[in-house]
Structure formats: structure tokens, C-alpha cells
Amino acid sequence: LAVLVMRFFAHFKDSVWLNDTMSGIKPAAVGLIAAAAATIAGGVLTLPDQSVGNFFTNPLGTFSLVCVAIFALTAVINIRFKVSPILLTVLAGIAGAFLVR
């Protein structure tokens, strides 16, 4: 299926219609990916009996500080030292398994 789609794009790469369509699809795809990331992050970073909506009434009691610290540390290591995201994911999973109840 991907080969057929790529052949279609290669054939019509100079088409104004295709370029205009893709310029509309790209922001929608970014929005869908961002919404999925926010949903996953909300489920992972919050405490079991809390939801992201409780953040405004109880900011410090909503999120697991250990999970937020692991997330922040892996983000800094990834940005600063360019470590493999796969390795960081494995290491964060191991750290979470030992540090989170």
C-alpha cells in the first residue's frame, strides 16, 4: 500500500491540487499526534487516583513527581547529549519500574 501511495505522489509531485491538499493535511496530522502524546502523557504522569483536570485544584497532588523527574531527565539527556531515544526509553522504563510503587 505504501508503495502505491509513493508512486502516486511521485507521479503528481508537481500538481498544485496535491500540494494544496498536503498543506492542509500536515497541520491536522501534527494535531492528531500532539493529542495522542498529551493523552498518553496524562495517563503516565498523573497519580492513579488523579486526572489532569485536577491540576488546577491540586497542582502538586496531581502528578507523580518521580515520573515527571524521569521524563524531564530523559528529555534533557536527549536534547543535550543526543542519546538514542530507544536507549532512553528502555532506561526510563527500568528506572520507573524500580522507583514508582
BELNORBEL-V165455 format. One record per backbone hydrogen bond with DSSP energy under -0.5 kcal/mol. NH is the residue of the N-H (numbers start at 0). CO is the residue of the C=O. Records with the same first field share a line. If there is no record, write none. Layout:
NH: CO ; CO
//
This chain:
4: 0
5: 1
6: 2
7: 3
8: 4
9: 5
10: 6
11: 7
12: 9
14: 11
18: 14
19: 15
20: 16
21: 17
22: 18
23: 19 ; 20
24: 20
25: 21
26: 22
27: 23
28: 24
29: 25
30: 26
31: 27
32: 28
33: 29
34: 30
35: 31
36: 32
37: 33
38: 34
39: 35
40: 36
41: 37
42: 38
43: 39
44: 40
45: 41
46: 61
49: 46
53: 50
54: 51
55: 52
56: 53
57: 53
61: 57 ; 58
62: 58
63: 44
64: 62
67: 63
68: 64
69: 65
70: 66
71: 67
72: 68
73: 69
74: 70
75: 71
76: 72
77: 73
78: 74
79: 75
80: 76
81: 77
82: 76
87: 83
88: 84
89: 85
90: 86
91: 87
92: 88
93: 89
94: 90
95: 91
96: 92
97: 93
98: 94
99: 95
//
